[in-house]
Amino acid sequence: MNDPTPRDHDPSDAPHGVAPHDDGPKTLYKKVWDAHTVRDLGGGRTQLLIGTHLIHEVTSPQAFGMLRDAGLDVRMPERTFATVDHIVPTHSLVEPFEDPIADEMIRELRKNTEAHGIELFDVTTGRQGIVHMVGPEQGITQPGTTIACGDSHTSTHGAFGAIAFGIGTSQVRDVLATQTMVMNELKVRRIEVNGTLRPGVYAKDVILHIIKTLGAKGGIGYAYEYAGDVFDAMTMEERMTVCNMSIEGGARCGYVNPDATTFAYLEGRPYAPKGADWDAAVQRWQALASDEGAPYDDVVVIDAADIAPTVTWGINPGQGVSIADPVPDPDAVEDEAEATSIREALAHMQLEPGAPIRGQKIDVAFFGSCTNARLGDFLEAARVLEGRTVAPGVEAIAVPGSQLVKAECERRGIDRIFIDAGFEWRGAGCSMCLAMNPDKLEGDQLCASSSNRNFKGRQGSPTGRTVLMSPVMVMAAAVTGEIADAREVFGTAAEVPA
């Protein structure tokens, strides 16, 4: 079933769910949770219907193997969609792949999806890409549903007013077999960002600022509801960037209430409702937004004017700093555990205490990942890059997040801007975000990256160093050969918030 006729997909239709009771104002999270509750298992555990299940080649083979061992079939194959992204090479799709493990994984995914009647967005379809880009592009991701995928960045789909969770392989098995999984209900923290972003500040800066403010573990036990002027004004692509990195802030999921921006993005997409069904869906989706007076477990309010272009300096996404500020000095920190963590990060990143992050020489500029590889990201990056050249000695690669994004960039001539500047123009995939493919750092190379994680070894080398930043900041680093303030590098060209 590699290329079936697209069908309407109504993941919010929860046949085994329980309709929410009218017992006062509720958050979107609570409304969706109640509507998808199959039963209360006691001890805080809930059996939850999963409206949409997304799978890829890395975490699904073992889950399908478990099904075979148990003699089970996929319960609702029409609610499951597959793509290949983690291991697919971005420089060549000639098969068999050079990496025998990657080749085995894609063949296993094809076999399993064919056997169970699951749609696969394969590399031959023109619709393949990173799983968290394929779902929205196809209109599979819709408001008011529960979404699960064997990938931590499933939180991306919360941008549409869905409750989306990353799950492990055993839970992938459970969802395949039963279309349900067992979870504990989360607390909800509302994060309001009000006011107007300063020129040259982007959605990536917003989420990096939130994470450095609340900490990489600050969201443990929470779902994050993003609200306020800044999120209201964001495009869907920008909301996806923010929700994508909720997990880096410790939250299990993050979401934005659906609105006219959401509906405009979804209308006409292959799996979105059509005709009268569309009108009914929009009416239903509008009612999902958190009610005025809904109770929250915590509320955080941030002034948009306080957010500057932000980068990481350390070895977790919470170790971030404004581009204008120095990295911390552990001797100035009273908490010894925190000071120890800072020393470890400074040693790995080869930084001196109190030194500026700006000016650090880079070896690699990576533009890609499920955080920032959408069409809007490429348009904005190309706008500042055009007519400029990658600095000598810098390896620069640009990796569209999906085949559709790649094709549209090429239709508009965006690829030529990157190629002429000295970037390698690649095919769709996860690429150097996590290096489960040929794209890896070597030795202690320092990478300016638009991706989402800066852990030790994340980009393929145990001594490699990663600095997270927005795509426009990656462009600034690429053309200067060092971590730089894009507003200074590009002048007024960078002073247009995305």
Backbone hydrogen bonds, N-H to C=O, Kabsch-Sander energy under -0.5 kcal/mol:
donor,donor_aa,acceptor,acceptor_aa,energy
9,H,271,Y,-2.1
10,D,8,D,-0.5
13,D,10,D,-1.5
14,A,12,S,-1.2
17,G,14,A,-1.8
18,V,34,D,-0.8
19,A,17,G,-0.5
23,D,21,H,-1.8
31,K,27,T,-2.2
32,V,28,L,-2.7
33,W,29,Y,-2.6
34,D,30,K,-2.7
35,A,31,K,-2.1
36,H,32,V,-1.3
36,H,33,W,-0.6
37,T,34,D,-1.0
38,V,47,Q,-3.2
39,R,47,Q,-1.2
41,L,39,R,-0.6
41,L,45,R,-2.3
42,G,45,R,-0.7
45,R,42,G,-1.7
46,T,183,M,-3.0
47,Q,39,R,-2.7
48,L,46,T,-0.7
48,L,181,M,-3.2
49,L,36,H,-3.4
50,I,179,Q,-2.7
51,G,49,L,-0.7
52,T,146,T,-2.1
53,H,79,R,-3.1
54,L,148,A,-2.6
55,I,81,F,-2.7
60,S,56,H,-0.9
63,A,59,T,-0.5
64,F,60,S,-2.6
65,G,61,P,-2.1
66,M,62,Q,-2.0
67,L,63,A,-1.8
68,R,64,F,-2.3
69,D,65,G,-2.4
70,A,66,M,-1.7
71,G,67,L,-0.7
71,G,68,R,-1.0
72,L,67,L,-2.6
75,R,176,L,-2.9
79,R,76,M,-2.2
80,T,77,P,-1.5
81,F,53,H,-2.3
82,A,119,E,-2.5
83,T,55,I,-1.7
84,V,121,F,-0.8
103,D,99,D,-2.4
104,E,100,P,-2.1
105,M,101,I,-2.3
106,I,102,A,-2.1
107,R,103,D,-1.8
108,E,104,E,-2.2
109,L,105,M,-2.2
110,R,106,I,-2.1
111,K,107,R,-2.2
112,N,108,E,-2.5
113,T,109,L,-2.6
114,E,110,R,-2.2
115,A,111,K,-2.2
116,H,112,N,-1.5
117,G,113,T,-0.7
117,G,114,E,-0.6
118,I,113,T,-2.4
119,E,80,T,-0.8
120,L,1,M,-1.0
121,F,82,A,-3.2
122,D,120,L,-1.5
125,T,122,D,-1.7
127,R,122,D,-0.5
130,I,401,G,-3.2
133,M,130,I,-2.8
134,V,130,I,-2.2
135,G,131,V,-1.8
137,E,133,M,-2.2
138,Q,134,V,-2.3
139,G,135,G,-0.5
139,G,136,P,-1.1
140,I,135,G,-1.9
141,T,135,G,-1.5
142,Q,140,I,-0.5
144,G,161,G,-2.6
145,T,142,Q,-0.8
147,I,163,I,-2.2
148,A,52,T,-2.0
149,C,165,F,-1.5
150,G,54,L,-0.7
151,D,149,C,-2.5
154,T,151,D,-1.5
155,S,152,S,-0.9
156,T,153,H,-2.0
157,H,154,T,-1.7
158,G,155,S,-1.8
159,A,156,T,-1.9
160,F,157,H,-1.8
161,G,158,G,-2.1
162,A,157,H,-0.6
163,I,145,T,-2.8
164,A,162,A,-0.7
165,F,147,I,-2.8
167,I,149,C,-2.4
172,V,168,G,-2.1
173,R,169,T,-2.1
174,D,170,S,-1.8
175,V,171,Q,-2.6
176,L,172,V,-2.5
177,A,173,R,-2.4
178,T,174,D,-2.5
179,Q,175,V,-2.2
180,T,174,D,-0.7
181,M,48,L,-1.7
183,M,46,T,-2.5
185,E,44,G,-0.8
187,K,221,G,-2.4
189,R,223,A,-2.8
190,R,188,V,-0.5
190,R,298,D,-2.5
191,I,189,R,-0.6
191,I,225,E,-3.3
192,E,190,R,-0.7
192,E,300,V,-3.0
193,V,227,A,-2.2
194,N,192,E,-0.6
194,N,302,I,-2.3
198,R,304,A,-0.5
201,V,198,R,-1.6
206,V,202,Y,-1.8
207,I,203,A,-2.1
208,L,204,K,-2.3
209,H,205,D,-2.3
210,I,206,V,-2.3
211,I,207,I,-2.5
212,K,208,L,-2.4
213,T,209,H,-1.9
214,L,210,I,-2.7
215,G,211,I,-2.6
218,G,215,G,-1.1
219,G,249,G,-2.3
220,I,217,K,-1.4
222,Y,219,G,-2.6
223,A,187,K,-2.5
224,Y,253,C,-2.5
225,E,189,R,-2.9
225,E,223,A,-0.5
226,Y,224,Y,-0.6
226,Y,255,Y,-2.9
227,A,191,I,-2.6
230,V,193,V,-2.4
232,D,228,G,-2.3
233,A,229,D,-1.7
234,M,230,V,-0.7
239,R,235,T,-2.2
240,M,236,M,-2.4
241,T,237,E,-1.8
242,V,238,E,-1.9
243,C,239,R,-2.8
244,N,240,M,-2.5
245,M,241,T,-1.1
245,M,242,V,-0.6
246,S,243,C,-1.6
247,I,244,N,-0.6
249,G,245,M,-0.8
249,G,246,S,-1.1
250,G,247,I,-1.6
251,A,246,S,-1.7
252,R,222,Y,-2.1
253,C,222,Y,-0.7
255,Y,224,Y,-2.6
256,V,158,G,-2.1
257,N,226,Y,-0.5
263,F,259,D,-2.1
264,A,260,A,-2.4
265,Y,261,T,-1.6
266,L,262,T,-1.9
267,E,263,F,-2.2
269,R,266,L,-2.2
271,Y,138,Q,-2.9
272,A,269,R,-1.7
277,D,274,K,-1.5
278,W,274,K,-0.6
278,W,275,G,-0.5
279,D,275,G,-1.6
280,A,276,A,-2.2
281,A,277,D,-2.2
282,V,278,W,-2.6
283,Q,279,D,-1.9
284,R,280,A,-2.1
285,W,281,A,-3.0
286,Q,282,V,-2.4
287,A,283,Q,-1.0
288,L,285,W,-1.6
289,A,285,W,-0.5
289,A,286,Q,-0.7
291,D,26,K,-3.0
294,A,291,D,-2.1
297,D,188,V,-2.0
298,D,188,V,-1.1
300,V,190,R,-2.9
302,I,192,E,-3.1
304,A,194,N,-3.2
304,A,302,I,-0.6
306,D,303,D,-2.1
307,I,304,A,-1.7
308,A,306,D,-0.5
311,V,321,V,-2.5
312,T,468,L,-1.4
313,W,319,Q,-2.8
314,G,319,Q,-1.4
319,Q,316,N,-2.2
320,G,318,G,-1.7
321,V,311,V,-3.0
323,I,309,P,-2.7
325,D,322,S,-2.0
327,V,355,A,-3.3
332,A,329,D,-2.0
333,V,330,P,-1.5
339,A,335,D,-2.4
340,T,336,E,-2.5
341,S,337,A,-2.0
342,I,338,E,-2.4
343,R,339,A,-2.3
344,E,340,T,-2.2
345,A,341,S,-2.2
346,L,342,I,-2.9
347,A,343,R,-2.4
348,H,344,E,-2.2
349,M,345,A,-2.6
350,Q,346,L,-0.8
350,Q,347,A,-0.6
351,L,346,L,-2.4
354,G,328,P,-0.9
355,A,352,E,-2.1
357,I,325,D,-0.8
359,G,483,I,-3.2
360,Q,357,I,-1.6
362,I,481,G,-2.0
363,D,446,L,-3.0
364,V,446,L,-2.1
365,A,395,E,-2.7
366,F,364,V,-0.5
366,F,448,A,-2.7
367,F,365,A,-0.6
367,F,397,I,-2.4
368,G,366,F,-0.6
372,N,368,G,-0.5
378,F,374,R,-2.0
379,L,375,L,-2.7
380,E,376,G,-2.2
381,A,377,D,-2.5
382,A,378,F,-2.6
383,R,379,L,-1.6
384,V,380,E,-1.3
385,L,381,A,-1.9
386,E,382,A,-2.2
388,R,385,L,-2.4
390,V,421,A,-3.5
391,A,478,A,-2.9
394,V,391,A,-1.8
395,E,363,D,-2.8
395,E,393,G,-0.5
396,A,394,V,-0.6
397,I,365,A,-2.4
398,A,424,E,-3.0
399,V,367,F,-3.1
401,G,373,A,-2.3
403,Q,128,Q,-3.2
406,K,402,S,-2.4
407,A,403,Q,-2.6
408,E,404,L,-2.2
409,C,405,V,-2.7
410,E,406,K,-2.3
411,R,407,A,-2.2
412,R,408,E,-1.8
413,G,409,C,-0.7
414,I,409,C,-2.4
415,D,409,C,-0.7
417,I,413,G,-1.0
418,F,414,I,-1.6
419,I,415,D,-2.7
420,D,416,R,-2.9
421,A,417,I,-1.3
422,G,418,F,-0.8
422,G,419,I,-1.0
423,F,418,F,-2.8
424,E,396,A,-2.6
426,R,398,A,-2.5
426,R,424,E,-0.6
427,G,90,T,-3.3
429,G,400,P,-1.0
430,C,85,D,-2.1
433,C,430,C,-1.7
434,L,431,S,-1.1
435,A,431,S,-1.5
440,K,438,P,-1.0
441,L,459,Q,-3.1
445,Q,442,E,-1.7
447,C,445,Q,-0.5
447,C,465,R,-3.1
448,A,364,V,-2.8
449,S,447,C,-0.7
449,S,467,V,-2.8
450,S,366,F,-1.9
457,G,461,S,-0.7
457,G,464,G,-0.5
458,R,455,F,-1.8
460,G,457,G,-1.8
464,G,461,S,-1.1
465,R,445,Q,-3.1
467,V,447,C,-2.8
468,L,466,T,-0.5
469,M,449,S,-2.0
474,V,470,S,-2.0
475,M,471,P,-2.2
476,A,472,V,-1.9
477,A,473,M,-2.2
478,A,474,V,-2.5
479,V,475,M,-2.2
480,T,476,A,-1.4
481,G,477,A,-2.3
482,E,477,A,-0.5
483,I,360,Q,-2.4
486,A,484,A,-0.8
488,E,485,D,-1.4
489,V,485,D,-2.1
490,F,486,A,-2.9
491,G,487,R,-0.7
493,A,490,F,-1.7
494,A,491,G,-1.5
495,E,492,T,-1.0
496,V,494,A,-0.6
